[in-house]
Amino acid sequence: MGGRQVVDNSREKKKPKIEPATSLPARFGLPDKRRLGESVVLGPDNKLAATTDSFGRVILLDIERGIAVRMWKGYRDAQVGWVEVQEDQPPEQHQSHQPRRRAIFLVIYAPRRGILEVWTAQQGPRVAAFNVSKYSRLLCPGYKMMGLNNVTWKDVRVNIPQCYLLDAETGIKVLDIPFHLALSDKNSKRARDLHILKRLKAALKDHQTESGALQNEIIDTLLDMRIGSIKQQGLERVLHTGYLSAGCMQAVLNAMAHQLQSQDEQREDEDSENFSLDYENRMLLQFCKAENRLLETYQALINLQKQPPAYSESVAAANTSTLAASLGLTEEEFLSLSEQLDSYHAALDKDRRVRFLDDATMSVTNFLSCFECHVQREDKVAEEGHKNTKGHIICNVIIKASLPEPKSHRLGKLLFKNQLENGVSSEFGDILKRSSLQLESFFNLLLQFWLMEDKRKLTETANLAQLVKTISQLKGGSVVSSGHNSVSPWWQQMQDVCSKSENIGTTILAALVGRSVSNEMAKVVVVCYLSFRLDSMI
């Protein structure tokens, strides 16, 4: 009674019950008592691993299947690492939900040999090798920033490189491997070139101005391609880039042509159809030459416009006899025609006429887009005593038939406006000859440009006659001239164009010029024929 209850605080706490450990047998293993493993590096996909051992071997393991899939010998004291690369995604595919492809590369550093190698896993070739210091250290963290989860990692833009090379002499080097190196085997040439083509398009889109570094990057990227058709796609993209100059485009074309020509070694037999280049690359070589000639033509026309007018070659306005002779008319007929044209021009409704803006000089990209190159095989077998041309590639450059009228007007302005207003330069015929353009399309463009306006100065008719004569002589007098009671296809083309024109005044002048030049060239052919007959009789 009256006593206090004593509480025992020294009662021991209950210990948690710990279950005994259960031994697990090894699922996979590489039994080799003499081999001592030195390091194991897990791949980024958790499906592959690379090990190094005391025998100087690097072994690639398939963790899921528990087997060794590849072994490299002669890598004593080697260090290994992994690099995972995603395929570059074009800007137009950013909104797509398709997963991007991934490639895994194994990096091996052999300090005793002083070499750093990059291999594609699992059975790919060696895609790169670098000479490095023998006292470097390869670091492969194998992890990213700690503390991120599936929500916060989307807002963090810290890019931690996957593999470093720590060098006491040159510092820290980061391995940056392009994705297309994973596509470098012989069965993936097209996929590899398509990837390089995407990279070229992205480089051209990222830049806004031309630079020497960009030009070198374009050349190196194009020369790295292997398939001719994809190379041509890359060249066409370069030729349609507005901020590149004609000189830069010529440098790219010359580099590509030089590479192809160095590979194009024909066998000693000139009649052989076997070439070191395949058909696509031979077509590409001719395409480069044709585009290069177009660029030379463009630059020559620009330089010709900068020259002062050739007043000595132009026709004076008061020289009525010269203008009448260019149309094949007498002076009385010419004066009558002049009065009729003046009355016609005065009666024209000015609001009905189409006027084009006086734009600046036509850009080189717009100039090239007006033409198309038709590359084809020449299957003609030469006659005895002549060189065999069967199997050779030829390229015909013509003006696009579906060219819009404003663009056709600007092209005609670049080619003919200076010649019609200031007189035909003696260099103009040489420029046409070197361009290798089809003269039919060139002649047709001249006629269309002349007929686009309903009012022309009579002083321009003599220059038009000189232009028509120059182009016709390049075509050849025997082709242009026609026989008795027949019309040459050359002049028939002129009749067809004139018949479709709604501008009466310029159509009459063009028809008179065509008749005058055709009669003049027919007389020259007849004189040459008679001279040849007399020489043969003597």
Buried (B, 14 or more C-beta within 10 A) or exposed (E): EEEEEEEEEEEEEEEEEEEEEEEEEEEEEEEEEEBEEEEEBBBBEEBBBBBBBEBBBBBBBBBEEEEBEBEBEEBBEBBBBBBBBEBBBEEEEEEEEEEEBEBBBBBBBBBEBBBBBBBBBBEBEEBBEEEBBEEBBBBBEEEEEEEEEEEEEEEEEEEEBBBBBBBEEEEEBEBEBBBBBBBBBEEBBEBBBBBBBBBBBBEBEEBEEBEEEBBEBBBEBBBBBBBBEBBBBBBEBBBEBEEBBBEBBBBBBEBBBEBBEEEBEEEEEEEEEEBEBEEBBBBBBBBBBBBBBBBBBBBBBBEBEEEEEBEEBBBEEEEBEEBBBBBBBEEEEBEEBBEEBEEBEEEBEEEEEEEEEEEEBBBBBBBBBBBBBEBEBEEEEEEEEEEBBEBBBEBBBBBBEEBEEEBBBBBBBBBBBBBBEBBBBEBBBEBBEEBBBBBBBBBBBBBBBBBBBBEBEBBBBBBBBBBBBBBBBBBEEEEBBBEEEEEBEBBEBBEEBBEEBEBEBBBBBBBBBBBBBBEBBBEEBEEEEEEEEEEEEE
